[in-house]
Structure formats: structure tokens, C-alpha cells
Amino acid sequence: MLKSHANIPEPMNPAKKLSPVHTLEGHESLINSCSFSKDGNLVVSSSADGTVRLWHANSGQQLASFEGHDGMMVQNCAFIPSAKQCLRHLKKIEESDCEEETEEEEEEDQPLVISASDEDIKLWGAHDGKEKGSMEIECDGMLQGFALSPDGRKIISNMDDQCIILSTIGETKAVSLRGHEGAAKSFCFSSDGEQILTSSTDGSVKLWDSDSGDEILDFKGHSESVLKAVFSPDNARILSCSADMTLRLWERFTGKQMAVLDGHGSEIHLCSFSPNGRWIASASKDKDIKIWNAETHEEIATLRGHKSFVWSIQFSPNSMLLLSTACDGSMLLWALPHGELLGSLQGHTEGVKSCSFSPGGKALVSSSHDNTLMLWNMTGCAYEGYIDEMGSFIDSRTKRQFPSAVCSIIADYAWPTAIGDLDIEDEYCPQQQPKTECNHPVYRRRVKSCKF
């Protein structure tokens, strides 16, 4: 079932309340994860009701329900980054296992969805709804999550019994990453896909070879559980956060500790680099969120506004916004880097566990324990100080010699109320039914004139 919200929000003033464009209903239990497809046209969600559902991002209509996990809670779901290559690989494996010759079929080209329960990981075709592959998880305990390699071929999955498994899609053989003396708390691939990063309750961060599963480096320095570790966007550094109330920066290839970021008054359970690599965001158990300069390691701002435990922090693709969500259903939007509160996204009645910006950053999807997903329009967010921030990115010579380029940057990224002299035309209107041709669920603002 779909609820439409006819009143599309106007450009926001700081701390304004924002309502969703669509509320997506259909799941019968809490929703664990959600994400956009690479082109922003589709949304996928997974739930404790045992289903994975596919939605049209522009209209909010449900397109499919995948129900092959036998009613088991589906913890995670995502779109495969390189679906065509993955389908080709699966087809080769299928042909090698089949002794009889088969007629040559036209190569498939459709988005692939991957989902995981406590017992298995499955692949689904987004267009035909068919199951394309399945892998059993040969570990006891509950699945804590999975991570995909950049090419979508490899998967890391983690169970609560300290079992970290590296699998390759379409292959039965898997590698167990052994070395931590405690339970793994986080895991991810480097953006080049060559290495895997894990953190553990044993206080260590480890680097692994993604082909062999061999341990490469052990980063030691934290005195308590390391609750999360991530790569920097350029893969040169590693960031970790811990129950010892510190963040630490490490050199990826040497394991040398570069800095200790100290300032939180409670255990830090979330940390992340902004996509441009300039900022670091962290969240602690005391509900504080901090913004740090990733180069100087100085604290820039402390963001206070949540009244309950912060479940997630998410940078916008252009690194100018931070969205934080909490277990009471609150969602707050902050301007970076100084952390001004832009607004509150209101609609969910229970905890918001997962959220995802569209690839262009102009739309957002959130999933909640209230059994709903919500689609939000992010282009109505206004922050008058943005133009001042642009000054640190664009020098005077560039402004003089390339005014059209500067105009393009402002037109693409600046918020409407920050540009008084621009004549902007709104073109967005939410669709009630899916169109044959998919469009991004965003305001499209065309700049008709600009003066320097």
C-alpha cells in the first residue's frame, strides 16, 4: 500500500520540519535495511517478515516481493554494483556444470538484488523476479550483516559466533577469516576491492587480502572494543572508533598510527569519512555527534539534538549534508562542516535503522521498525552560509576565468534560498503510477539565468 503526500516541502529554513513525499507500506514487520539502485530508479528493502521488496523510487509503488528465505528474518539487502558481469559469471558456472549442450540464450541485462538471512544469501533479478543464485551460510548464530566488493563478486558475511566468511558469488567454496580473539563488529572492502578491513571486541583492527583471506596487518592501539573501522575514500588511511572513547587514524599500508581524536565523553560506535575525504563524523553513546577535520584532526563541531541512541550517520554524496537517525524515530539533517541544524525529517514513529541517499544526493530513503519506508526530497534544504563555504573551494582566478563553471557548480549544489539572483524553475511532481521511462525521485531545478 502507498501513501502519497501531496504537499511537497518548500525550501527549508534552519530547523524546519520536513515531511516525506511517499510512505511505502507492505512489509509486515520491522525493516532492517534499504538502498537505492545505481541509477536511482529503484529502492530495495529487507524485513523481519522474511521478504525482500522492490519499489519504484519515483512513484513509491511496490514492484516485486521476493519470498525465498522461508520466512527467516532478512537482515540485509543491496543492489549488485556490476550486475551484468555477475550474471555472465553465474551463467558460465551453470554451463560448466551442465554436460548437455544448450541453445545460446540472449545475455541478460537487469539489476541484481542480493539479500541475506541467518541461513542463506540469495540473488534476485530485479526485472523478472527470479532467483538467480543461492549460497548457504555454514555458521551458527545470527547474521550480523554483509558487505559487497566493488565489483559485486565477493561477499563478507559475519555471524554473532565470531565467524567471518569470505564468499564468491556462484562458487561453493568459502574462506573463513580467522585471527580475531573476539566477535567482529564491522567489516568492509577497500574501494579497489583488494583488501578487507575488520574490527573486533578484542580491541584490534585487521587488514586482510580479499583473494586469499590471509591477514596482512594488525592495527593495535585501542584499549577496548573497536566498534567500527572504515577506509578513507582514497584508500590511504583507516579510521576506527572504540568503546575507549577515541577515534584513531592509521596509515593503511604501514599500520602506523597517525592521530588520536579525543573529545567524546562516551563509547563511540559510529564513524565515517565524507565522500570528499575532508570531514570525519562520529557518534557516541551519549547521543553526541562530532565533526572533525580529516587533515588537521581538529574537532570542528559537536552536534546535539537527538534525545535517544543514534543508530546511523550518513553523508550526502556531495559531502555538504549529514543525516543522523535514532532509535526513537528521529531524523536530523545538518549542514557541514560546522553542523548547523537544517531540519527534522518527521514521519517515522519508531527507530530508523537504515537510510540511504540517492546517487545524486537529491533524494533519501529511510527504513524503520514501524514497518514502513519513507522517500524524502532533499533538494528543498536551504543553508544561507553555503555560498561562503564555496569560497574555500573556488579561488578568485577560477571565478574570473571560468564563470560558467562556477555557475554550474552553484546550480548543481547550492540550496535555493542561498541564491537570491537565480531564476529557478521547479519541475518535480511525484508520480502515482510507475512510468515506462524511470525518473529520479527528486526536484529538478533548472537555472534559467545567472549574473556575476
Secondary structure, DSSP 8 states (H G I E B T S, - for coil): -EEE--S------TTEEE--SEEEE--SS-EEEEEE-TTSSEEEEEETTS-EEEEETTT--EEEEE--STT--EEEEEE-TTHHHHHHHHHHHHHHH--S-----------EEEEEESSEEEEEETTT--EEEEEE--S-S-EEEEEE-TTS-EEEEEETTS-EEEEETT-S-EEE----SS-EEEEEE-TTSSEEEEEETTSEEEEEETTT--EEEEEE--SS-EEEEEE-TTSSEEEEEETTSEEEEEETTT--EEEEEE--SS-EEEEEE-TTSSEEEEEETTS-EEEEETTT--EEEEE---SS-EEEEEE-TTSSEEEEEETTS-EEEEETTTTEEEEEE---SS-EEEEEE-TTSSEEEEEETTSEEEEEE-TT---TTHHHHHTTTS-HHHHHH-HHHHHHHHHHHS-GGG-TT--EEE-----SS--SS---SS--EEE-----
